[in-house]
Amino acid sequence: MKKMILILITVFIFSSVPVQAKVQKENRLWQDESVYSIMIDRFNNGNTKNDADVNAKDPNVFNGGDLQGIIDKLDYIQDMGFTAIRLTPIFDNAKNGYHGYWVKDFYKIDEHFGTMKTFQELVEEAHKRKMKVMIDFVTNNVAASHPWVSDTSKQDWFHEKQEINDWNNQAVVENGWVDGLPDLNQDNPEVKKYLIDAAKWWIKKTDIDGYSLPEINNVPVGFWKDFSKEVKKEKKDFFLIGIMSKNTSTSLKEYQLSGIDSLFDSSYNDQLRRTLATTDQSFSTLYSNTGDSQSSFLRPNFMDDEYTVRFTNDIVKERQFPGSRWKTALTYLYTTPGIPIFYYGTEIALNGGEIPDNRRQMNFRTEKELIDYITKIGELRNQLPSLTRGTMEILYDKQGMVVYKRVYKGETSVIAINNTSKSQKVILTAEQLAADKELRGLLGGDIVRSRDNQYILILDRDISEIYVLTEKSGINYTLIGSLILVNILVFIFLFLLLKRRKNKKIE
């Protein structure tokens, strides 16, 4: 009798839990990934033995973060739903080159970060977790102290020293020295070969999955055509993402044709920041530039990076609450076409102004509210192919209240974001969504059923919801039957138990 009751109670519990189908994405594509971007020196110090010349109180020198520190936090990153990591340059750098962009040796890991063995372990551990790894590969310049600079036989490896005074003149942009660093001449066949050979060597040596390419617009497009062709021979689906120092005259199409898979668009980022740092701003300037989810050229969706002021800084200037603003921003980034690129520290709303203030040390002792939200939307993005591969259609947009749908192979997701200063009501029609179904909320648990061929959405201020369109759930007769049966059996069990006790007393 006891066993039977336990079985029925178990059936009851599981039948009462709403079923959320987990759609397994076949053959993961780069557009399915979400990337956690790390400045190595500022993330986590996992090995104090490599802390030579480290001063954690000085933002202009090495602070102690290293590759072992990243290995130690891979589970932390994965638990938030991230499927890839991006690292600032790991190559040996000049004194105080904590950021990695003052390269002295393209074939050596900086001693502050660790060893080749440690980096190989990092890639291996990431791959065990089905996470991809990309690193910055610098091609535009080297450190002023690089041996090539004083080598008389390599003077034609560099452009003559000149400042960039006209960012609309591509020749000036490509030949000018950025931040006074010796500018490499990629038109020189020896320079081109050296850089391509080094890039191929790292793929073979470490099995990384992609390169992010700083100052891509400061290097001739012709170089990228040869570079992408050669490095992609080394590994299937190897990914190249370009980072522009500033918007220049070279079109995105030219980079796409040269083999670059994705390109940071600072103008789109500016629009994101203006729209989402405060409330009651129309989304129209954003979705008009969202792009085609079916396009082979993927947009990185990012709010900030190591070159920009922290988005939290924008929020504070607008006298807004960072947690709410970040939730809204990340919901939009995670549910529109493109690849979310998430700068370390976002999960704690890390603040910071201009360089180097935007590169503060990570703090892992913090409130978990924002982390929990990121984990949830990351989980949904990994489960629902429509959020990464679906078409996108705006259903409603008015002064900060936006509703759009993503559709992929019969799966329809509906995203509602209330970025206004008050509660909002939106009515969707049968022309926009199939009638006689229901919208099941996956963030807040809201359920909206079709009535008279309409769906009525009501959202409080600063609240977002991700719905999936499903058949109406109706009455759960199995649940009701199980509940009645369990109650009857519990009553019988208690009755027999009392009767047995009475019989024992009589004896």
PyMOL commands that set and color helices and strands:
alter all, ss='L'
color gray80, all
select helices_A, chain A and resi 2-16+30-32+40-43+48-50+67-72+74-79+116-128+147-150+152-157+170-175+178-180+189-206+216-218+221-231+252-257+266-276+284-287+311-317+322-335+346-348+357-359+369-383+386-389+477-506
alter helices_A, ss='H'
color red, helices_A
select strands_A, chain A and resi 35-38+84-87+91-93+103-109+132-136+210-214+239-243+262-263+300-301+339-343+391-398+401-408+411-418+424-429+437-441+447-449+454-459+464-471
alter strands_A, ss='S'
color yellow, strands_A
deselect
rebuild
show_as cartoon
